[in-house]
Amino acid sequence: MQRTPLILLVALLLAACGDAVVAVEKTVTAADLIAEGPHDHAIIEIRDIGSIRIELLPEIAPRAVKNFMELAETDFYAGILFHRVIPGFMMQAGDPTSRDPDPRLVGGGGPGYSIPDEFSDFPHTRGVVSMANKGSRDSGGSQFFIVHQDSPWLDRQFSVFGRVVEGIEVVDAIGEIEIDTYGRYGPTDRPYPVSVVIESVRIEHTSAGIAGT
């Protein structure tokens, strides 16, 4: 019987052990968790500008996705403004007080409750949609923002729950609207004199219901 040389056996064992260690130590990223889909989509209709289609990502932020869908399906977002727009950075919406004609009230409104943070390593690249908060942990509710240009300093600080898959040109168009940068007529960075109004947020159900689990 032909014998395998001892050195070769040792080499094979080390190689096998090495592969096992690599497999065990591999870090699972947020991108790894996102299934191929299909995912539910949210279509945001913006008055006089167009629509933005967002792919929702329940694998990395199930509570945020479920909350957003439930609010959308009760017409919570209808008539709400993108009240904070910083071109080249992000645009924020979801404050129900933005419906009020008095701009001094805008900025801190929500649905009357908050949800837990769901931070991940999913990067805040152009078109990513993330939960806004009040500057403290677990303080998000209904406000969200769309990243206009890559903003890596936001990573692991806000809960990513979606990404724009159609209508990035609408995001760019919002970024070109005249802004009251210094707050001469209300809160800083508010579109003025023309408001950016959400007409509706419609949910297209295509997934297996991960967000509802």
Backbone torsions as a table, in degrees:
resi	resn	phi	psi	omega
1	MET	NA	132.7	-179.7
2	GLN	-77.9	130.0	-178.2
3	ARG	-98.2	139.4	175.4
4	THR	-76.3	129.9	179.9
5	PRO	-55.0	142.0	-177.9
6	LEU	-59.0	-40.4	-178.6
7	ILE	-61.9	-39.6	-179.9
8	LEU	-66.8	-40.5	178.3
9	LEU	-60.4	-46.3	179.3
10	VAL	-61.6	-42.3	-179.9
11	ALA	-62.6	-41.7	179.1
12	LEU	-65.5	-41.2	178.5
13	LEU	-63.9	-43.2	179.4
14	LEU	-63.9	-40.5	179.6
15	ALA	-63.8	-42.4	179.1
16	ALA	-64.1	-43.8	178.5
17	CYS	-63.4	-40.5	179.9
18	GLY	-61.8	-41.7	178.2
19	ASP	-63.4	-39.5	-179.6
20	ALA	-63.6	-41.7	-179.4
21	VAL	-63.4	-43.7	-180.0
22	VAL	-60.7	-41.9	-178.6
23	ALA	-65.3	-39.5	-178.3
24	VAL	-70.1	-37.9	-172.9
25	GLU	-87.7	-3.1	-178.6
26	LYS	-63.3	128.0	179.1
27	THR	-82.2	128.9	177.1
28	VAL	-84.5	121.7	-178.8
29	THR	-95.1	168.6	176.9
30	ALA	-60.8	-38.0	178.7
31	ALA	-62.1	-34.4	178.1
32	ASP	-65.8	-32.0	-176.3
33	LEU	-76.1	-22.9	-176.2
34	ILE	-76.0	116.0	179.5
35	ALA	-68.6	166.0	-179.7
36	GLU	-68.7	-15.4	178.2
37	GLY	103.3	-166.3	5.9
38	PRO	-74.8	153.0	177.0
39	HIS	-109.1	155.2	171.1
40	ASP	-64.9	149.1	178.1
41	HIS	-119.8	149.1	171.6
42	ALA	-115.2	129.7	178.6
43	ILE	-110.2	113.4	179.7
44	ILE	-96.3	117.8	178.3
45	GLU	-94.2	121.3	-178.9
46	ILE	-105.8	126.3	-177.0
47	ARG	-56.5	126.8	174.0
48	ASP	64.6	7.9	-179.0
49	ILE	-120.3	-51.0	-178.4
50	GLY	148.9	-163.5	-177.2
51	SER	-122.6	151.6	178.1
52	ILE	-122.6	123.3	178.0
53	ARG	-99.7	124.9	-176.9
54	ILE	-115.5	127.4	171.7
55	GLU	-83.2	123.1	-179.4
56	LEU	-87.2	142.7	-171.4
57	LEU	-122.1	78.0	-176.7
58	PRO	-68.8	-18.4	179.9
59	GLU	-63.3	-29.0	-177.2
60	ILE	-108.4	-15.5	179.5
61	ALA	-150.8	68.1	-175.1
62	PRO	-62.6	-37.8	-179.4
63	ARG	-69.1	-42.7	-179.8
64	ALA	-63.3	-42.4	179.4
65	VAL	-65.0	-47.3	-180.0
66	LYS	-59.9	-44.0	-179.9
67	ASN	-63.5	-46.0	-179.3
68	PHE	-61.9	-43.5	-179.6
69	MET	-64.5	-42.5	-179.4
70	GLU	-64.8	-41.0	177.5
71	LEU	-64.9	-44.1	-179.5
72	ALA	-61.5	-40.4	-175.4
73	GLU	-76.0	-7.3	172.7
74	THR	-106.7	15.0	179.0
75	ASP	61.8	26.5	179.8
76	PHE	-58.2	-38.4	-172.5
77	TYR	-85.3	-8.5	-177.9
78	ALA	-63.1	124.1	179.1
79	GLY	86.9	-3.7	178.7
80	ILE	-80.1	149.2	-177.0
81	LEU	-97.2	156.2	158.1
82	PHE	-79.6	97.5	-169.9
83	HIS	-89.4	-10.2	-179.1
84	ARG	-139.3	115.9	-177.8
85	VAL	-130.9	120.4	176.9
86	ILE	-121.4	98.9	-177.2
87	PRO	-54.9	137.6	-178.2
88	GLY	83.4	-3.7	-179.6
89	PHE	-126.1	-76.4	-178.6
90	MET	-163.1	171.0	175.1
91	MET	-136.2	133.7	-169.1
92	GLN	-118.8	141.1	179.3
93	ALA	-147.1	178.6	174.1
94	GLY	107.6	4.6	178.9
95	ASP	-92.9	113.5	-177.6
96	PRO	-65.2	-21.1	178.7
97	THR	-70.8	-12.3	179.8
98	SER	-69.6	-11.8	175.0
99	ARG	-72.5	-21.9	-176.9
100	ASP	-72.9	137.9	-179.8
101	PRO	-67.5	-16.4	178.2
102	ASP	-85.2	105.3	-175.1
103	PRO	-67.0	-14.2	-179.1
104	ARG	-67.3	-17.6	-177.6
105	LEU	-85.3	-12.9	-169.6
106	VAL	-79.4	141.5	170.9
107	GLY	132.0	-39.2	-173.2
108	GLY	-111.3	9.3	-176.1
109	GLY	-78.0	161.4	179.2
110	GLY	-163.4	-165.6	-176.0
111	PRO	-85.8	-2.1	-178.4
112	GLY	97.7	8.4	176.9
113	TYR	-154.6	172.9	176.8
114	SER	-130.8	161.0	179.1
115	ILE	-122.9	157.3	-179.2
116	PRO	-67.2	150.1	172.9
117	ASP	-66.8	149.9	175.9
118	GLU	-135.6	66.2	-177.0
119	PHE	-68.4	146.1	176.3
120	SER	-145.8	179.5	177.7
121	ASP	-94.3	12.6	176.7
122	PHE	-66.1	124.9	-171.1
123	PRO	-74.2	146.4	176.6
124	HIS	-84.0	73.4	178.1
125	THR	-93.8	171.1	-178.5
126	ARG	-49.5	126.8	176.9
127	GLY	91.4	-5.5	178.7
128	VAL	-72.2	144.4	179.2
129	VAL	-114.0	129.9	-172.1
130	SER	-137.5	155.8	177.0
131	MET	-75.5	133.2	171.0
132	ALA	-83.9	163.4	176.9
133	ASN	-144.5	-177.2	-177.1
134	LYS	-97.8	18.3	178.8
135	GLY	90.7	6.6	178.3
136	SER	-136.3	166.0	-177.4
137	ARG	-64.6	145.9	173.0
138	ASP	53.7	40.8	-176.9
139	SER	-115.8	9.2	177.6
140	GLY	-76.1	156.6	179.3
141	GLY	-148.4	-74.7	-179.7
142	SER	-123.8	-16.9	-176.4
143	GLN	-79.7	141.5	-179.3
144	PHE	-141.8	166.3	176.1
145	PHE	-140.0	153.0	175.7
146	ILE	-110.1	127.8	-178.6
147	VAL	-75.5	124.4	-179.6
148	HIS	-81.4	-46.5	175.8
149	GLN	-134.2	157.2	-175.8
150	ASP	-46.5	130.2	-177.2
151	SER	-137.2	72.8	-173.2
152	PRO	-62.5	-21.3	179.8
153	TRP	-68.6	-11.2	177.7
154	LEU	-86.2	-13.6	-176.8
155	ASP	-58.2	136.4	180.0
156	ARG	64.5	11.8	177.2
157	GLN	-110.8	-20.0	-178.7
158	PHE	-138.4	154.6	-174.6
159	SER	-89.0	107.2	175.4
160	VAL	-72.7	131.1	178.1
161	PHE	-134.5	3.3	178.7
162	GLY	-170.0	177.8	177.5
163	ARG	-153.2	145.2	-179.8
164	VAL	-72.1	127.2	177.5
165	VAL	-114.0	-17.5	172.8
166	GLU	-147.1	143.8	176.0
167	GLY	94.0	22.0	178.0
168	ILE	-64.3	-24.3	176.2
169	GLU	-68.4	-26.4	175.2
170	VAL	-71.5	-39.7	174.5
171	VAL	-58.3	-45.0	178.4
172	ASP	-62.6	-39.2	-179.9
173	ALA	-64.2	-38.8	176.2
174	ILE	-62.6	-37.8	179.3
175	GLY	-67.9	-14.3	-179.7
176	GLU	-97.6	-3.7	-178.5
177	ILE	-73.5	148.9	-180.0
178	GLU	-62.7	132.6	-174.5
179	ILE	-120.0	139.3	172.3
180	ASP	-85.9	77.1	-171.5
181	THR	-57.8	-39.6	-173.2
182	TYR	-99.0	6.8	175.5
183	GLY	71.1	36.4	179.4
184	ARG	-69.7	-25.9	-176.9
185	TYR	-122.9	22.4	-178.5
186	GLY	148.1	-153.8	179.8
187	PRO	-60.4	152.1	178.4
188	THR	-66.0	150.7	174.2
189	ASP	66.7	22.9	178.7
190	ARG	-91.5	133.6	174.0
191	PRO	-57.3	126.5	-177.6
192	TYR	-158.6	135.6	11.4
193	PRO	-87.3	-9.8	-179.4
194	VAL	-96.1	125.1	-179.7
195	SER	-84.1	153.2	174.8
196	VAL	-103.0	104.8	-169.9
197	VAL	-105.4	130.9	172.1
198	ILE	-81.4	115.3	176.7
199	GLU	-74.3	-42.5	-179.7
200	SER	-165.2	160.4	169.7
201	VAL	-126.1	116.3	-177.1
202	ARG	-110.3	136.8	179.7
203	ILE	-102.1	129.5	172.0
204	GLU	-104.9	114.8	-177.4
205	HIS	-86.5	116.5	178.8
206	THR	-133.1	-11.5	-173.7
207	SER	-88.0	-178.6	178.5
208	ALA	-87.9	8.7	174.8
209	GLY	89.2	28.5	-179.4
210	ILE	-60.3	-39.2	-174.7
211	ALA	-66.0	-23.9	-177.6
212	GLY	-90.0	0.4	-177.3
213	THR	-82.6	NA	NA
